[in-house]
Each structure stands twice: as structure tokens, then as C-alpha cells.
Amino acid sequence: MAQKSIKLLVIEDTELFRRSFQQIAKNHRFEIVGETDEQRDALKIIAEKRPDVVLLDLVLPEQDILEFIQAIKKQSPSLPLIACSSLREEHIMADVLQAGCFDYIIKPFEERRLVESIQSAAG
């Protein structure tokens, strides 16, 4: 029996990282069901496409990331969020993990590390 693919929502505003996520998804048979950098779009995609995991950039234009995380968690409490950011400050990592993110991956990331986190989150 074929294993079902893991459905991903990518919340990212940088084209370079969107392409990177697309390549990783292709390499590992994940399915990207949506890409956005706006909270309203993200919540709509989550409701309609039911992703298994969300990859979330922490630096988005005009977004308070902790409010964004809380809005997603309010709508879909069990949906795992993986924060992906070049921010290395311990207090930011602690804040987003406490807000409900499953993992925090520092950019630029190793493909293996991201894939393991996605598989574990989708578990």
C-alpha cells in the first residue's frame, strides 16, 4: 500500500525559500497545497486544503508572528507549525515554541533536518 503524501502549507515571502521548499517537497513526495505570506490567505488554505504541516517564515511583511501563530492555533489547534527563520535569538525561539510551534529550524537549513521535522510533525 502506498504511503499517503504529507500535505504542506508554505507561509513564506522569499522566492528563494519557496523554491527550496518546492524542491524538497518534490524530492520527498510531499505535496504543497498552498503558498502565501498573508494570514487571511493562510487561514483560508488551512480550512479548505487541510494541510498536515505548516512551514512558517517568522519574518513576514506587516504580520505580528505571535498573533499569526495564535490565529492558526485557534482555528486548527492540532495542526503542527514548523517555524523557519534566519533569526537566531533564543528569546524568539522560545516565544514561538511556547506559542505552539512544533519545531524551529534556522535558515539556511539542511534538507535532512527539515524533512525529519516534517515527517515527525506529520507523525
Backbone hydrogen bonds, N-H to C=O, Kabsch-Sander energy under -0.5 kcal/mol:
donor,donor_aa,acceptor,acceptor_aa,energy
8,L,31,E,-3.5
9,L,53,V,-1.9
10,V,34,G,-2.7
11,I,9,L,-0.6
11,I,55,L,-3.3
12,E,10,V,-0.8
12,E,36,T,-1.8
15,E,13,D,-0.6
18,R,14,T,-2.2
19,R,15,E,-2.6
20,S,16,L,-1.8
21,F,17,F,-2.7
22,Q,18,R,-2.3
23,Q,19,R,-2.4
24,I,20,S,-2.3
25,A,21,F,-2.6
26,K,22,Q,-2.3
27,N,23,Q,-2.7
28,H,24,I,-1.7
29,R,26,K,-0.8
30,F,25,A,-2.5
31,E,6,I,-3.0
32,I,30,F,-0.5
33,V,8,L,-2.8
33,V,31,E,-0.8
34,G,8,L,-0.8
36,T,10,V,-2.1
42,A,38,E,-2.5
43,L,39,Q,-2.6
44,K,40,R,-1.9
45,I,41,D,-2.8
46,I,42,A,-2.6
47,A,43,L,-2.0
48,E,44,K,-2.4
49,K,45,I,-3.3
50,R,45,I,-0.6
50,R,46,I,-1.3
52,D,7,K,-2.4
53,V,7,K,-1.8
54,V,80,P,-2.4
55,L,9,L,-2.9
56,L,54,V,-0.6
56,L,82,I,-2.9
57,D,11,I,-3.1
57,D,55,L,-0.6
58,L,84,C,-0.9
60,L,58,L,-0.7
63,Q,60,L,-1.3
65,I,63,Q,-0.8
68,F,64,D,-2.4
69,I,65,I,-2.6
70,Q,66,L,-2.3
71,A,67,E,-2.4
72,I,68,F,-2.1
73,K,69,I,-2.7
74,K,70,Q,-2.3
75,Q,71,A,-1.8
76,S,72,I,-3.1
79,L,76,S,-1.7
82,I,54,V,-3.3
83,A,81,L,-0.6
83,A,103,D,-2.5
84,C,56,L,-2.8
85,S,105,I,-2.3
92,I,89,E,-0.5
93,M,89,E,-2.1
94,A,90,E,-2.8
95,D,91,H,-2.2
96,V,92,I,-2.5
97,L,93,M,-2.2
98,Q,94,A,-2.5
99,A,95,D,-1.9
100,G,96,V,-0.5
100,G,97,L,-0.8
101,C,96,V,-2.3
102,F,81,L,-2.9
103,D,81,L,-1.2
105,I,83,A,-3.4
107,K,85,S,-2.2
114,L,110,E,-2.0
115,V,111,E,-2.8
116,E,112,R,-2.5
117,S,113,R,-1.8
118,I,114,L,-2.7
119,Q,115,V,-2.7
120,S,116,E,-2.3
121,A,117,S,-2.8
122,A,118,I,-2.5
123,G,119,Q,-1.2
